[in-house]
Amino acid sequence: MINNQIKTTNIRNLVTGGAGFLGSHLIDKLMRANQEVICLDNYFTGNKSNIKEWLTHPNFEIIRHDVTEPIQLEIDQIWHLACPASPIHYQENPIKTAKTSFLGTYNMLGLARRVKAKFLLASTSEVYGDPKINPQKESYHGYVNPVGIRSCYDEGKRISETLCSDYQRIHNLDIRIMRIFNTYGPRMKPNDGRVVSNLIYQALQNKPLTIYGDGTQTRSFCYVDDLIEGMQNLMGSNTDSPVNIGNPEELTILDLAMKIRKKINPNLEIIFKPLPQDDPLKRQPDISKAKKEIGWEPFTSLDKGLDKTIAWFKKLLNEK
């Protein structure tokens, strides 16, 4: 195991999108490691309740800000997570999504250059588009539709990676690029359109489970705690080229629905609807680079992760 975990020193961190699903879990880890954190969020998809534990902590600061506008801060590390990541949210305002990926990353890279901060980009497996190879290695350049309804996000993240790479080459910035595969866990939004939250939320309300397409399309689901550990390992490593972070266990969407149905209500009906445009048919990470270079692989089984996620959604429904 490579010893590249972030040290528990007084590092000043900026987390963009810090009130969101992934950002809030990262903030939990950084705060518990005794670090200073500035959370930047415009609350388009984030929620202050996700970080309520830290609101009065002396090491924590929250700023309501849109990353498409520049900001001047003094920090040591930038974790750039700000961008809607579910199809419902990024297609709600596709031009804003593209601006967030381009201008938001441009502004944060400019800040990193000014203060000489280490920079991590939360990119996505969507840069691979509807891949023609499976599993996907970091060397694969993808198969993306640049004019489709998903391109605001897919191409947005691709230009984010381009900007990071050029700032690295031209300005010698210390850059990390993390390609995130499907992630699930507590604090997912029930209405965000992602398959795990959709199916769990429907099942808990005794509604039919909706599958888009015939259910044979595959995904690989990584529990959020594992993902955040991979993110921290990458930031603490010397790896300055893209790294896949995800769970390589591939299963069909129909298998996932059956698994969730069995856990909540085996009698629920499953209904099928047309597959959305450009929805990838395969998604599975090759994580050999993550294992070798940053000493990471996921450890939470899908069954255990789903149980934790279901418990969180049950609590959420009971509070309504």
C-alpha positions as CSV (number, residue, x, y, z in Angstrom):
1,M,0.0,0.0,0.0
2,I,1.4,3.4,-1.0
3,N,1.5,5.8,1.9
4,N,0.1,8.8,0.1
5,Q,-2.8,9.8,2.4
6,I,-3.2,13.5,3.1
7,K,-1.3,14.5,6.2
8,T,-3.2,15.8,9.2
9,T,-1.5,19.2,9.0
10,N,-3.1,22.7,8.9
11,I,-3.7,22.6,5.1
12,R,-6.1,25.3,3.9
13,N,-8.5,23.6,1.4
14,L,-11.0,25.1,-1.0
15,V,-13.8,22.7,-2.0
16,T,-16.0,24.0,-4.9
17,G,-19.4,22.4,-4.9
18,G,-18.8,21.6,-1.2
19,A,-22.4,21.4,-0.2
20,G,-23.2,18.8,-2.8
21,F,-23.2,15.0,-2.6
22,L,-19.5,14.3,-3.1
23,G,-18.2,17.6,-1.8
24,S,-19.9,17.3,1.6
25,H,-18.5,13.8,2.1
26,L,-15.0,15.2,1.2
27,I,-15.4,18.1,3.7
28,D,-16.3,15.6,6.4
29,K,-13.0,13.8,5.9
30,L,-10.9,17.0,5.7
31,M,-12.5,18.5,8.8
32,R,-12.0,15.3,10.8
33,A,-8.4,15.4,9.7
34,N,-8.1,18.8,11.4
35,Q,-7.7,20.8,8.2
36,E,-9.1,24.1,7.3
37,V,-11.8,24.2,4.7
38,I,-13.5,26.9,2.7
39,C,-16.7,25.6,1.0
40,L,-17.8,27.3,-2.2
41,D,-21.3,26.6,-3.5
42,N,-24.1,28.4,-5.3
43,Y,-26.7,25.8,-4.1
44,F,-27.9,24.9,-7.6
45,T,-27.7,21.2,-6.5
46,G,-26.0,21.5,-3.2
47,N,-27.7,21.8,0.2
48,K,-26.4,23.5,3.4
49,S,-27.9,20.7,5.4
50,N,-25.2,18.4,4.0
51,I,-22.5,20.4,5.9
52,K,-24.5,21.5,8.9
53,E,-22.2,19.7,11.3
54,W,-19.4,22.1,10.4
55,L,-21.2,25.5,10.1
56,T,-20.0,26.8,13.5
57,H,-16.6,25.1,13.5
58,P,-13.6,27.5,13.6
59,N,-11.8,25.7,10.9
60,F,-14.7,25.9,8.5
61,E,-16.0,28.7,6.3
62,I,-18.7,28.8,3.7
63,I,-19.1,31.2,0.8
64,R,-22.1,31.4,-1.5
65,H,-20.4,31.9,-4.9
66,D,-20.8,30.8,-8.5
67,V,-17.5,29.5,-9.9
68,T,-18.2,31.1,-13.3
69,E,-17.2,34.3,-11.5
70,P,-13.6,34.8,-10.4
71,I,-12.8,34.8,-6.6
72,Q,-9.6,35.7,-4.7
73,L,-8.7,33.5,-1.8
74,E,-5.6,32.2,0.0
75,I,-5.5,28.4,-0.1
76,D,-3.1,25.5,-0.4
77,Q,-5.3,22.9,-2.2
78,I,-8.3,23.2,-4.5
79,W,-10.7,20.4,-4.9
80,H,-12.8,21.4,-7.9
81,L,-16.1,19.5,-7.7
82,A,-18.5,22.2,-8.7
83,C,-20.8,21.1,-11.6
84,P,-24.2,19.4,-11.8
85,A,-23.6,15.7,-12.3
86,S,-27.0,14.1,-12.9
87,P,-28.7,14.3,-16.3
88,I,-31.9,16.0,-14.9
89,H,-29.8,18.8,-13.4
90,Y,-27.2,19.3,-16.2
91,Q,-29.9,19.2,-18.9
92,E,-32.1,21.6,-17.0
93,N,-29.7,24.4,-18.1
94,P,-27.2,23.0,-20.5
95,I,-25.6,26.3,-21.4
96,K,-25.0,27.0,-17.7
97,T,-23.5,23.5,-17.3
98,A,-21.1,24.1,-20.1
99,K,-20.1,27.5,-18.7
100,T,-19.5,25.9,-15.3
101,S,-17.2,23.3,-16.8
102,F,-15.2,25.8,-18.9
103,L,-15.3,29.2,-17.0
104,G,-15.5,27.5,-13.5
105,T,-12.4,25.4,-14.2
106,Y,-10.7,28.4,-15.9
107,N,-11.3,30.6,-12.9
108,M,-10.2,28.0,-10.3
109,L,-7.0,27.2,-12.3
110,G,-6.3,31.0,-12.4
111,L,-6.6,31.1,-8.6
112,A,-4.4,28.0,-8.3
113,R,-1.8,29.6,-10.5
114,R,-1.8,32.8,-8.4
115,V,-1.5,31.2,-5.0
116,K,0.5,28.1,-6.3
117,A,-2.1,25.7,-4.9
118,K,-2.3,22.0,-5.7
119,F,-5.4,21.4,-7.9
120,L,-7.7,18.3,-8.3
121,L,-10.4,18.2,-11.0
122,A,-13.4,16.0,-10.4
123,S,-13.8,14.8,-14.0
124,T,-16.1,11.9,-15.0
125,S,-16.3,8.6,-16.8
126,E,-18.7,10.5,-19.2
127,V,-15.6,11.7,-21.1
128,Y,-15.6,8.2,-22.6
129,G,-19.1,8.7,-24.0
130,D,-20.7,5.5,-25.2
131,P,-17.5,3.5,-25.2
132,K,-16.5,1.1,-27.8
133,I,-14.1,-0.7,-25.4
134,N,-14.9,-2.3,-22.1
135,P,-13.6,-1.8,-19.5
136,Q,-12.4,1.7,-20.1
137,K,-8.7,2.5,-19.6
138,E,-7.4,6.1,-19.1
139,S,-5.7,5.8,-22.5
140,Y,-9.0,5.4,-24.3
141,H,-10.1,8.7,-25.9
142,G,-13.8,8.0,-25.9
143,Y,-16.7,8.1,-28.3
144,V,-18.7,11.2,-27.5
145,N,-21.5,12.9,-29.4
146,P,-20.5,16.7,-29.4
147,V,-24.1,17.9,-30.3
148,G,-26.2,15.5,-28.2
149,I,-28.3,16.4,-25.2
150,R,-25.6,15.1,-22.8
151,S,-22.8,16.9,-24.5
152,C,-23.0,20.0,-22.2
153,Y,-21.7,17.7,-19.5
154,D,-19.6,15.2,-21.5
155,E,-17.8,17.8,-23.6
156,G,-17.8,20.2,-20.7
157,K,-15.7,17.8,-18.6
158,R,-13.5,17.1,-21.6
159,I,-12.6,20.8,-22.0
160,S,-12.1,20.9,-18.2
161,E,-9.4,18.2,-18.6
162,T,-7.9,20.1,-21.5
163,L,-7.6,23.3,-19.5
164,C,-6.0,21.4,-16.6
165,S,-3.5,19.8,-18.9
166,D,-2.6,23.0,-20.6
167,Y,-2.2,24.9,-17.3
168,Q,0.0,22.0,-16.2
169,R,2.2,22.2,-19.4
170,I,2.4,25.9,-19.7
171,H,2.3,27.2,-16.1
172,N,3.7,24.1,-14.3
173,L,0.7,23.7,-12.1
174,D,0.4,20.7,-9.8
175,I,-2.7,19.0,-11.3
176,R,-4.7,15.9,-10.5
177,I,-7.5,14.6,-12.8
178,M,-10.0,12.1,-11.4
179,R,-12.4,10.3,-13.7
180,I,-15.3,9.5,-11.5
181,F,-17.5,6.5,-12.3
182,N,-21.1,6.0,-11.0
183,T,-21.1,6.8,-7.3
184,Y,-23.9,6.3,-4.8
185,G,-24.6,6.7,-1.1
186,P,-26.2,8.9,1.6
187,R,-27.0,12.5,0.6
188,M,-27.9,11.7,-3.0
189,K,-30.9,13.8,-4.0
190,P,-34.1,11.7,-4.4
191,N,-35.0,13.6,-7.6
192,D,-31.7,13.7,-9.3
193,G,-32.4,11.2,-12.0
194,R,-29.6,8.8,-11.2
195,V,-30.5,5.1,-11.3
196,V,-29.7,4.1,-7.7
197,S,-31.5,7.0,-6.0
198,N,-34.4,6.6,-8.5
199,L,-35.0,2.9,-7.8
200,I,-34.6,3.2,-4.1
201,Y,-36.9,6.2,-3.8
202,Q,-39.5,4.5,-6.0
203,A,-39.3,1.2,-4.0
204,L,-39.6,2.9,-0.6
205,Q,-42.8,4.6,-1.8
206,N,-44.1,1.3,-3.2
207,K,-44.1,2.6,-6.7
208,P,-43.2,0.5,-9.8
209,L,-39.5,0.5,-10.6
210,T,-38.7,2.3,-13.8
211,I,-36.0,1.0,-16.1
212,Y,-35.0,3.0,-19.2
213,G,-34.2,0.7,-22.2
214,D,-34.3,-3.0,-21.9
215,G,-32.2,-3.1,-18.7
216,T,-29.2,-4.9,-20.3
217,Q,-27.1,-1.8,-20.3
218,T,-24.4,-2.0,-17.6
219,R,-22.9,0.3,-14.9
220,S,-20.4,-0.1,-12.1
221,F,-21.4,1.5,-8.8
222,C,-18.9,2.8,-6.2
223,Y,-19.9,3.6,-2.7
224,V,-19.2,7.2,-1.8
225,D,-16.8,6.5,1.1
226,D,-14.6,4.4,-1.2
227,L,-14.7,7.2,-3.8
228,I,-13.6,9.9,-1.4
229,E,-10.7,7.7,-0.2
230,G,-9.6,7.4,-3.8
231,M,-9.9,11.2,-4.2
232,Q,-7.7,11.8,-1.2
233,N,-5.2,9.2,-2.3
234,L,-4.9,10.8,-5.7
235,M,-4.4,14.3,-4.3
236,G,-1.7,13.0,-2.0
237,S,0.1,11.1,-4.8
238,N,2.5,12.2,-7.5
239,T,0.2,11.0,-10.4
240,D,-0.3,14.0,-12.7
241,S,-2.3,12.3,-15.5
242,P,-6.0,11.1,-15.4
243,V,-7.0,8.3,-13.1
244,N,-10.2,6.2,-13.1
245,I,-11.8,6.0,-9.7
246,G,-14.8,3.6,-9.5
247,N,-15.8,0.1,-8.7
248,P,-14.9,-2.4,-11.5
249,E,-17.8,-4.7,-10.6
250,E,-20.1,-4.4,-13.6
251,L,-23.8,-5.3,-13.5
252,T,-26.9,-4.7,-15.7
253,I,-29.5,-2.1,-14.7
254,L,-32.1,-4.9,-14.5
255,D,-29.9,-6.8,-12.1
256,L,-29.6,-3.6,-9.9
257,A,-33.4,-3.1,-10.0
258,M,-33.9,-6.8,-8.9
259,K,-31.4,-6.4,-6.1
260,I,-33.1,-3.3,-4.8
261,R,-36.5,-4.7,-5.2
262,K,-35.5,-7.8,-3.2
263,K,-34.2,-5.6,-0.3
264,I,-37.3,-3.4,-0.1
265,N,-40.4,-5.1,-1.6
266,P,-40.1,-8.2,-3.8
267,N,-43.6,-7.7,-5.1
268,L,-43.0,-4.4,-6.9
269,E,-43.7,-4.2,-10.6
270,I,-40.8,-3.3,-13.0
271,I,-41.8,-1.1,-16.0
272,F,-39.7,-0.2,-19.0
273,K,-39.4,3.1,-20.8
274,P,-37.4,4.2,-23.9
275,L,-33.7,4.7,-23.4
276,P,-32.7,8.4,-23.4
277,Q,-30.6,9.8,-26.3
278,D,-26.9,9.0,-26.1
279,D,-27.3,7.0,-22.9
280,P,-24.1,4.8,-22.7
281,L,-24.7,1.0,-23.0
282,K,-21.5,0.1,-21.1
283,R,-19.6,1.6,-18.2
284,Q,-16.9,-0.2,-16.3
285,P,-13.6,1.3,-15.1
286,D,-10.2,-0.3,-15.5
287,I,-8.6,0.6,-12.1
288,S,-5.2,-1.0,-12.6
289,K,-3.6,2.5,-12.7
290,A,-5.3,3.5,-9.4
291,K,-4.1,0.3,-7.8
292,K,-0.6,0.7,-8.9
293,E,0.0,4.5,-8.7
294,I,-2.2,5.6,-5.8
295,G,-2.6,2.4,-3.8
296,W,-6.4,2.4,-4.1
297,E,-9.3,0.1,-4.8
298,P,-12.9,0.0,-3.5
299,F,-13.7,-2.2,-0.4
300,T,-17.5,-1.7,0.1
301,S,-19.6,-4.4,-1.5
302,L,-22.7,-3.4,-3.4
303,D,-25.0,-5.1,-0.9
304,K,-23.5,-3.3,2.0
305,G,-23.5,0.1,0.2
306,L,-27.1,-0.3,-0.9
307,D,-28.1,-1.2,2.7
308,K,-26.6,2.0,4.0
309,T,-28.1,4.1,1.2
310,I,-31.6,2.6,1.7
311,A,-31.4,3.3,5.4
312,W,-30.5,7.0,4.6
313,F,-33.5,7.3,2.2
314,K,-35.8,5.7,4.7
315,K,-34.8,8.3,7.3
316,L,-35.2,11.1,4.7
317,L,-38.8,9.9,3.9
318,N,-39.7,9.6,7.6
319,E,-38.6,13.2,8.2
320,K,-41.0,14.5,5.5
